[in-house]
């Protein structure tokens, strides 16, 4: 209920006359809830916290951040190459091994291990007893879109996407002499080939480059000439693809095409191939010969060696160290770098997004008061990048909760259901169901399989929540009729609507619900360490407080009938329905109240819409029915009252805006 005081701090009452008997002003509105949901939302305040910085300053710092991050990661990449143990990632993992081994031999370490094993044992016991706990732990739902899969997998997904793109660049026929550096060509060798290309037309240049590429891959000149004589440049390029696939560690081109396009699902197979890849190979992106080409490569190009890529796989998959801490640290370091630069697994164009985040935090740190610049930078750094860091975990938590729809099924049962669903969808899309009855029977069998004969009402309720989270995902394809007069396009509408509802839901749950909570927690923790700046991203929008003079003016306005939009409102007291019913049952005639309005022009009285003189004796006709308990409100034709009402409405609007701006 709305408080009777405009501002309890100053005890300024709102008169009953102002609010009258209007129920909508007395109940049903919670100003605090409205205020928190609109003005004080965390995300809204985070945006408002960046409005003060000069846009030109932010843009300049963003471009500088982009260049600095891009070039810094060019220097970092080679540090990940070489033998894993000697790379920056391997050394970090080795240090983690030493720390954990030393810690576990202490009394405290042994106690922590014992406690952790106890937690694991307890949870394993719970998953054996509870179908919900088992489903959340062992059978989470899975995204069907590759983008969602890779993003939700964190560093592993980003590395899988980047590797697929790098392999695509490597397998293309070289179109510039500078790309011969992929095969270990020195600057002198590249210059010599460039000289032979001078004066040649486009087709001849392509032939020379194709032959040089095979030569760099170790093919004899006689074999190259033989292939070119039979199949031309297309034969050279196709043969080069087979050799490149083997250079990347795959048995043949067929295995490469099957595994490399699987991305995240085949990441372990890609890793196994990289273990056998040629260490002399590298993958060049956006590399051009000449001065302009060097500038372009400096700004946008990159070169990734096979050892560098392999070591990133080792760190990401936790293959290079023995202890949990040793496996965690390199992966966490890579994840931190990816979150802050987008270049642990990506190119220089991807840095633009992070650069604008850096530009914003630098600009706001620059305009911060003296003594608070570092605190402002650290707070915004933690706040901004905790969003990115938390996203995969929020995504995982969402799909863990979605896994409740599988409650009652074990891992094999879920795999069997997904296999049956795949077969069903393939058959439905091909129109292989002979009749709609056959389709419905197969669909019911799938539904029964998912229900898993769960009887417990609580478990069934949580299964429903899991299905809601997963709506539009793992759907059953619509029936496809073979009839010429079919309505197949209409049958697809329900699944389309499910996607329209489910996709935004699965985007909003992690990004707008879970991630902001994590970011806020981490930012508060940072404030405990480095201190909270005066202009904090966590500050809620504060409404300006009214001075005593302003409050007194508002009270005067409310108490003035001319300014009060509610002062002339008639109070209607409806007749009690029970009294009307008693009168009807007793045979009494109902006499409604007379509606009387005085006309100031001719001093006559209007009774029930008919003009009467002051001594007129015309009465209401006798009624024998029960009319509506709400009396008729008669509106005069004098425009003066309308104009006054409009004026009062303007004042009411002003007072409403001032009232909403006050601190409740």
N, C-alpha and C positions, 0 to 999 in steps of 0.2 A: 504494500500500500504506500502511496505517496505521503510523505511526511507533511504534517500541518504547518511546518515551518519552512520558509524558503531557504534559510541557512541557519541551522541550529546554533551555529557559533555566535550569531548576533541576535537570536531570538526575535526574528521578524515574522509575525504571524501572517498567514494568508487568510483573508476573511472568508467566512462561510458564504457570504453573498456572492463573492467572486466565483466560487466553484459551484454554488447552488446545489441542485440535486442531480447534477449530471454524473451518472455512474461511471462513465468512461474516464472521468478525471479522478475518480476516487479509488479505483481498483483495477487490477489486471495489468498494470505497468510497473515494472521494476527498473527505476532509473539507473541503479547501480549495474544491473546486468547489461542494459543498453550501452552504458558508458564503457564498460569493460570490453564488450564485443566490438564496438565501433572505434572509439578513440584510443583505447589502451591495448589493442592487440599487439602482440610482440612483433609480428612481421611488419605491421604498419609503422610502429615506432622505429623499427630498424631502417625503414626507408626514409622516414622523417629525419633520422639522425645524420643523413648524408646530404640533406638539402642545402646546408649552409655553405658548403665548399664551392668555390668558383668553378664553373664547368670548364673553362679554358685551362685552369690550373690542373684539374683532374685529367683532362685529355692529354695535356703535355706530359704529366707524370705517368700516365698509362702507356703512352708510346715509349717513354724511356724505360719503363718496367718491362715492356715486351722485348725490347732489344737486349736489355741486360739479362733477363731470364733465358732468352733463346741462346745467347752466346755463352752464358755460364754453363748451360747444359751440354753445349758442344764440347766444352772442356771436361765435363763430368763423364760423358759417355766412354771415352777411352780408358778412364779409371776403372771401369767395370770389366775391361777385357783382360786377356792373359789367363793364367791358371786361376781357378776360382779361389783357392786358398790365398793367393797373393793379390787378388782384386780388392777394391774398397769394400765390396759386399762380403767377400769371404773373410776379410780381416775382422769386420764387425761381428760376423757369426762366430768366429773363433773366440773372440773376446767374450761373447755370451756363453759359449761352452765353458770357458774357464770360470766365469762368475758363478754359474749354476753348480758346477762340480764342487767348487769351494764352499758354496752356501749350503748345499745338501749334506755336507759332512759336519755341519754345525748342529748344535742342539735345537736352535730355532728352526733351521732348515728341515730337520727331521720331523719336527712338530708340524710345520706347515704341510709337508708331504703327507703326513698321517691324516691331518684334517682334510686335505683335498681328496685323498683316497676315500675318506669317510663320506664326503659329499657325493662323490661319484657312485659309491656303493648304494647310498640312500636313493639317489635318483634312478639308478638301474632297478632297484627294488620297486620304486613307484611306477616306472614304465611297464614293469611286469604285472602290476596290479590294475593300473588304470589304462583304459583304452585311449582316453584323451591324451594322457601324458606320453603314451607310446606314439600316437599319431603326430603330436607336435614335435617330438624328438626325431623320429625316424622316417616319417612320410610327409614332408612339406609339399605344398603344391609347387608347380613349376610354370614359369612363363613360357609362352609359345613364340613370342617375337624375339629374334636374335638380339636386337638392341636392348630389350629389357633383361634378357638373360645375362648379357655381357656386363651391363651396368650394375646389376645386382650382385655379380660375382666379384666386384671390387677389382683389385690389382690383377687378378688372374684374367678377368674378362677384358680389361683394358689391354693387357699384353697380347691376348688372343686376337683382338681386333687389329692391333697394330701389326702383328706378325703376318696376318692374312694380307694386309695392305702391302707390307714390305715384300712378301713373296710375289705378289702381283707385279710390282715394279721390276723385280729381278728377272721374272720370266719373260718380260717383253723384249723384243729385239732392240738392241741399242740404237738410238737415233741421234746420238752425239758422241763424238770422239772422246769427250771427257769421261764418259761412263766406262771406258776401258779400265779405269782405276778400280772397278769392282773386282777385276781379276789380277790385281797386283801390278799393273803397269805404272812405271815411274813417270815423272813429268817429262823427261827426255824422250821416252818411248811414245808418249801421247803427242808430243810436238812433232815427232817424225811422221806419225800417221796423219796428223793434221796437214802436213805439207803435201802428202800424196793426194789429199782430197781437193786441193785448190784447183779450180778450173773445171771440175767435173760437174755434170748435171745431177739432178736429184736422184735419178735411178742408179747411176753409176756410183754415187756416194753411198747409197744404201747397200749395194753389192760389196763394196770395199769394206764397209763396216761389218757386214754379216760374215765375210771371210775372216776378218781380223778377230772377230769375237770367237769363232770356232778355233782359230789359231791360239787365242789366249786360253781357251778351255782345254788345250792339249791335243787337238786333232791335227793330223799330218796334212801338209799342203796338198799332197797327191789325192788324199781322200776328199778334201774340200773341193778340189777342182772336179773330181768325179761326180760328187753330189750336185754341184752347180750345173754341170753339163747335162745331167739327166732331169733335174727338177727345178733348176733355177734358184732364185733367191728365196722362194717359199720353202723349198727343200732344205736350204741352209738354216733358215729360222726354225723349222720344225725339228731338225736334228739337234740344234742348239738347245731347244727346250728339254729334250731327253737328257742331255748331258747336265744341264743346269739342275734338273730334278735330282740327279745322283750326287751332284756337288753339295746339295742341301741335305744329303743324308738319306734320301728315299731310295727304294729299290729301283723304281722306274717311274715314268711319267704318270702312269695310271694310279699308282699308290699316292703320288703327290696330289693329283687332282681330287682324289677321294678324301684324303686326310686333311689337306690344307684348307679346304672349304668348309670343313666341319667346325672350325674355330674352337670355341670353348669345349665342345663335346669331345674333341680329339686332341686336347692340349697335351695330354700325356704322350700320345703318339708323335706329336710334333717335337716334343722334348727328346724322345728317344731318337728321332731322326737327326736332331741337332747334335747329339752326342757323336754321330758318325759324319757330320758335315765337314767340309774342307775349311780348315782354319785360315787359309789364304784368301778366301772369298769375303767380299763385303757387298753391301747393298747400297747403291747411291740413288738419292732422290733429288730431283731438281738440280742437276749438275750440267753446266754448259761451258763450252770452251770459249776462251777469249776474255777480255777485260770486263765487258758487260755481263758475260756469263758468270764470272767470278763474283761480281757484285750481287747478282741474283742468287747465286748459291750461298753467299755469305749471309744474305738476309733471309732466304726461305729454304735453302737446301740442307741436306744432312747426309751423313754416311754412317751406316751401322755395320760393324764387323760381325762375323759369325761368332767369335769368342764372346763379344759383348752381349749379343742376343742370347747365347747359350747361358751365360752366367746370370742374366736376369731371369731366365726360366728356372734356374737352380734355386735362386733366392726366393722367387715367388712360390714355387712348389714345395719349398722346404726340403730340398734334396741334398744340401751341402753340409749340414751340421748334424750333430748327434743329440744334443739336448733341446728341450722345448724353447728355452731362452735363445739358444744359438740359432734355431730355425726361425724364431719370431723376429729377432732384431733386423736382419736383412730385409725381410718382407715388410716389416713396419716402416723401415727407412725408405724403401721403394714406394710404399703407399703414401708416405708423407710427401715425397718429392713429386709424385704424380698429382697429389692434391694441391700442391702449391705452385707447380709449374706446368702441369700437363705434358711434361716432356720425358718422364721416365719411360713412357710407352706412347710416343707421339711425336709429331713434327712441330715446326715453328708456328704454323698457322693456328694450331690448337692453343698456343700460349696467349693469344689475344684475349680470350675469356678471363684467364687469370690475371692478365696485365691490367685490365680495367678494375678488377677487385683491388689490386695493389695500388693503382692510381687513386682510387677512392680513399683507401686507408691512409695513404701518404698525404693526400690533400687535406684531409681532416686532422691529421697529426700536425701538419704545418700550421694550420690556423688555431690549434689548441693553445690555451694560455701557457705562459712560461712555467716550466717545471712539470707540465703534464703531457708534453709531447710524446715521451716514451710510453707513458701509461696508456695514452690514447691509441698509439700504434699497436701495442701489445694486445689491448682489449679487442680492437677491430680485427687484428690478425687471427686471434683465437676464435672470435665469433664468426668471421667469414669462412674460415677453412674447416671449422668443426662441422659446418653444413655439409661440405663435401665428404669429410671423413665419416660422418655418421650415416650417409645415404645408403651404402651397401648393407650396413647392419640393420637399418630400419627396413630395408627391402627384405632382408632375410627374416626379420621378426614378423613381417606381414605374411610372408609365405609359410612360416612356421605356424602362425595362427590359422591360415587357410587350410593347413594340413588336417585340421580337426574334421574336415568333411570326410576323411578316410578312416575315422575312428571305427574300430571293429575289424579293420584289415591290417595284416602284417605287410612287410615289404614285398613278399612274393605276391600277395593278394593285390597290392597296388599296381605292381608290374603287370599282372595278368589283366587287371581292369584297363590299364592304359593300352595294352596290346589289343584287347577286344574293342576298345573305343576306336583305335586306329583302323582296324579292319572294318568296323561298322561305317566309319566316315568315308573310307575309300569306296566301299560298296554303294553307299548312298549317293556320293558325288558322281559315280559312274552310272547311276540309274539302274543298278543291278537288282534292286528289290522288285520282284514280279508284281506284287500288289501292295497297297497301302497297309493292309492287314498284316502282311509279312513284316513290313517296316516297323509297325507299331509293336509287334511281338518282340522283335530284336531290340527295340528301344526300351521296352519294359524289362527285358532281361538285363540290359546294362544298368538300368535304374535299381533293380533288385540287387545286382552285384555290388553297387556302391552303398546301398543301405546296409549291407552286411548283417541283416537280421538283428539289428541293435534294438533292444527293448527298453533300456533305461531312458526315461523321459529327459533327464538332465543331459545325458550324452547325446540324445537326439537333438536337443536344443542347440548344443554347441556344434553338432554336425551342420545344422542349418546356418549358423554363423559362418562356419568355414565355407559353405556353398555361396553365401552372400559375398564374402570377400573375393571368391573366385568366379563370380558371375561373368559370363562372356569368355571365360578361359576354359579350355578342354570341353568345348561344347559339342553336342551331337549334331551332325549335319542334317539339314532339312531333307524331307522326302523329295525325290525327283521323279516326276511322272513321265512316261514315254508317250503319253497322249499328245496329239498335235494341239488340242484345245486345253493345254495345261495352264496352271497358274503357279508355275515353279518360282517365278520371281517374287510372288507374294509369300510363299512358304519360307523364303529367306529373311523376311522382315523381322520375326522374333529374335533370331540370332543377331541380326544387325542391331536391334535395339538393346540387346544384352551387352554387346560390345560397346555401344554408346554409353551405357551406364557403368560397365565394369572397368573399362580402361581409365576414365577419369578417377574412379574410386581408388584403383590401385596406384595411381599417381599421387593422389592427394593424401592417402594414409601415410606413406613414408615422408613425403616432402613437406606437407602442411601440418601434420599431426605429430609425428614422432621426431623428425629431425629438429624442428624448432625447440622442442623440449631439451634434447641433448645439447644443442648449441647454447641454450640458456644456462644449463648446468655447468658446462665447461667455461663459459664466460664468467660466471659467478666465482668459480674456482680460481680463474686467472686473477680476478679482482682481489681475492684473498692474498695472492702472492705479490702482485705488482701494484695493487691499489686501484681504486675506482676513480676514473677521471670525473671532473665536474660535469662535462657533457658526455654522458655514457649512453651506449646503445641500448642499455636496459632501462633507461629512464622512461617512465610513462608520461604521456602528454598531460601536463598540468594545466587545468583551466585557471584563468586569471581570477583571483578573489576580488569580490566587490568591497569597496570601502564603506565605512558606516554611512557616509553622505549619500552614496549611490543606493544603499539599502533603504535609507529613509525616503529617498525620492521614489523608489519602487513602491514602498508602502503607501505613500501619498497617492500614487497613481492607482493602486488597487482600491483604495478607500474612496476615490472620487467617482461618483456614479456616472458622470459624463464620459469618463475614460474606461469604465468597466464594461466590457462587452456582455457581461452576464447580468448586469443590474436590472435591466428591463425585461429580462426573460420571464415569462409567466410560469409560475409553479403549478404544475398539473398534478392533482392528487386523484388517481383513478379510483372509481367506485369499486368496492370489494365484490368480486364475482359471487362469493357466497351470499352476501346480502341481496344481490339482484335475484339470485335463485330462490331465496326465501320469499321475496316479494311476489315472484311469479307463482310459486306454489300456493301462496295464501290468497291469490286472486287480486292482489293489489296492482294498481296501475302505476307504471313508471313515469315520473315527471322529470325529464332531464334538466340540467341547469340551463338557465337562459343566458345566451351569449349576447352581451350588451356592449356596444361601443358608442361613445359620444362623438358626434361630428361638430367640430368647433366652428364650422362655417355657418350653418343655419340653425345651430342649437337644437338639432333633432337627435333622436335616439334610434339606433339600428338594433332591432331585435330579430335574431335569427335571419338576418339578411334583408329584412323589410323595414323601411323607414317608418317611424312612429313619432307622434308628438309626445311631449312630456307627459300628458295626461292620457295617452292612448291606453286602451284596455284590451288590445288584441292579444290573445294568449296562444300558447303552443297547442296544436291539436293533440288529442288524447291518443297515446300509443299503447298497444297491447303486446308488443314484442320487446325482447331485451336487446337494446342497441349495444354498440361497441362501448366498452367502459372508457375509452379515450375520447375526451371531448373534442369538438370541432374547433380548430383555431382559425379565426377569421383574420385575413390580411387586409389592411386598409389600402387605399389607392393613392394616398398622399405620398409623393416621392420624397418628401422631407425626411420621413422616418427611414427610408431606404438609404438615403445619403448618409444619414447619421450612423446607420448600421455599418456601412462600408468604412466610415471613419473609425468606428470602434473596432472593426476587424483589423485595420492596419495597426492600431495600438495594441490589440491582443497579440498579433503576430510578433511585434517588437518585444512585448513582455515575455512571450513564450521563448523566443530565442535567447533573451537575457537570462531567463530562468534556467534553461537547459545548459547555459554556459557556466552556471554556478556550481560550486562544489557540494555535492549531495552528501 
